[in-house]
Amino acid sequence: MYRSELGRVVTTRGIIREIFRKAESEFAILENGLPIPTQNLLYIARMEG
């Protein structure tokens, strides 16, 4: 779940492939290639197994 640039709360299912830092910002890259600023992430469920 994350807060979009427009302020809406968006639920998306996917796997975070990597997290990278650029200047002062940190981005999570989802498996579909969508970059989301980590400060916009509201909830991350860790998969077990």
C-alpha positions as CSV (number, residue, x, y, z in Angstrom):
1,M,0.0,0.0,0.0
2,Y,1.4,3.4,-0.8
3,R,0.3,7.0,-1.1
4,S,0.4,8.2,-4.7
5,E,1.6,11.6,-5.9
6,L,-2.0,12.7,-6.0
7,G,-2.6,11.8,-2.4
8,R,-4.7,8.8,-3.0
9,V,-3.9,5.6,-1.2
10,V,-3.2,2.8,-3.7
11,T,-2.9,-0.9,-3.0
12,T,-0.7,-2.9,-5.2
13,R,0.6,-6.4,-5.1
14,G,4.1,-7.0,-6.1
15,I,7.6,-7.8,-5.1
16,I,10.2,-5.1,-4.4
17,R,13.2,-5.9,-6.6
18,E,15.5,-3.3,-5.2
19,I,15.8,-0.1,-3.2
20,F,18.0,2.6,-4.4
21,R,19.0,6.0,-3.1
22,K,19.3,9.1,-5.4
23,A,20.4,12.3,-3.8
24,E,18.2,12.7,-0.7
25,S,15.4,10.3,-1.9
26,E,15.1,6.6,-1.6
27,F,13.0,4.6,-4.1
28,A,11.6,1.1,-4.0
29,I,11.5,-0.5,-7.4
30,L,8.6,-3.0,-7.9
31,E,8.9,-6.1,-10.1
32,N,6.9,-4.3,-12.8
33,G,9.5,-1.5,-12.8
34,L,7.3,1.1,-11.0
35,P,9.5,3.3,-8.8
36,I,7.8,4.4,-5.6
37,P,9.5,6.9,-3.1
38,T,9.9,4.9,0.1
39,Q,8.4,7.8,2.2
40,N,5.1,7.1,0.2
41,L,5.0,3.5,1.3
42,L,2.4,2.9,4.0
43,Y,2.6,-0.8,4.5
44,I,4.8,-3.7,3.3
45,A,4.0,-7.3,4.1
46,R,7.0,-9.6,4.3
47,M,6.5,-12.9,2.6
48,E,7.6,-15.9,4.6
49,G,9.1,-19.0,3.0
